[in-house]
Amino acid sequence: MKIQEVKFLKSITENEEDIFPLIDKNKKYQILFLGRSNVGKSSVISSLLGKKDLAHSSAKAGKTKTINIFEVNKDFQCLDFPGYGFARGNKENKDKLRDIILNYLQSNVSKNLKAVIILDAFVGPTVLDKEVFDYIDEKGTQILLILNKVDKVKRQELEKTILKVKEYFGNTKYIFYSCKTNNYREDSLKLVFER
Ligand code: GDP
């Protein structure tokens, strides 16, 4: 898959009222990007799409939680969700994000979508990642895992991470990634954008 055109559409706030009209109008194949804060979600999106600062600006400014939406090659809509686990242990924030995602999945009648969960290969999957995975998986949504920052991980450690990924997520498809070396970019593009 070659990235020909990336167009930033808009940022929407986390209020569901803002999300619903967008869903009604949208008939394109959608890719949801999710991940814990600091796993490198913004970096992965920029690296994959070959565009700098696509996802960064609004995500960091004043820590406003927004969903950034951009169109890729006219056929795909990418939705960059707020990073989760920002305020550690803050139940209210956690529940809020869960509600946003669940509302979103529930109302997307077309089911023309895939969720890409980005994990930190150095840290390994966390309980929070598993929680988010579970409520997306429950909805029957297709999921792809990207293990980012693989450049930081020694081979032996990586094997442990893989075991944990299998324990947490079963046979869900996963791929490594490194924004530093851009390794695995071609293969990742293929998996992210295959329907
Ligand atoms: P986000 O909060 O998930 O959007 O994370 P960012 O994209 O802001 O990245 C968080 C930090 O991780 C930054 O300091 C990045 O430079 C770093 N980072 C992101 N991807 C990689 C990677 O593949 N390898 C390494 N070594 N660092 C990375």
Residues whose N, C-alpha, C, O or C-beta is under 5 A from the ligand:
A	BS01	GDP	R36 S37 N38 V39 G40 K41 S42 S43 G83 N148 K149 V150 D151 K152 Y177 S178 C179 K180
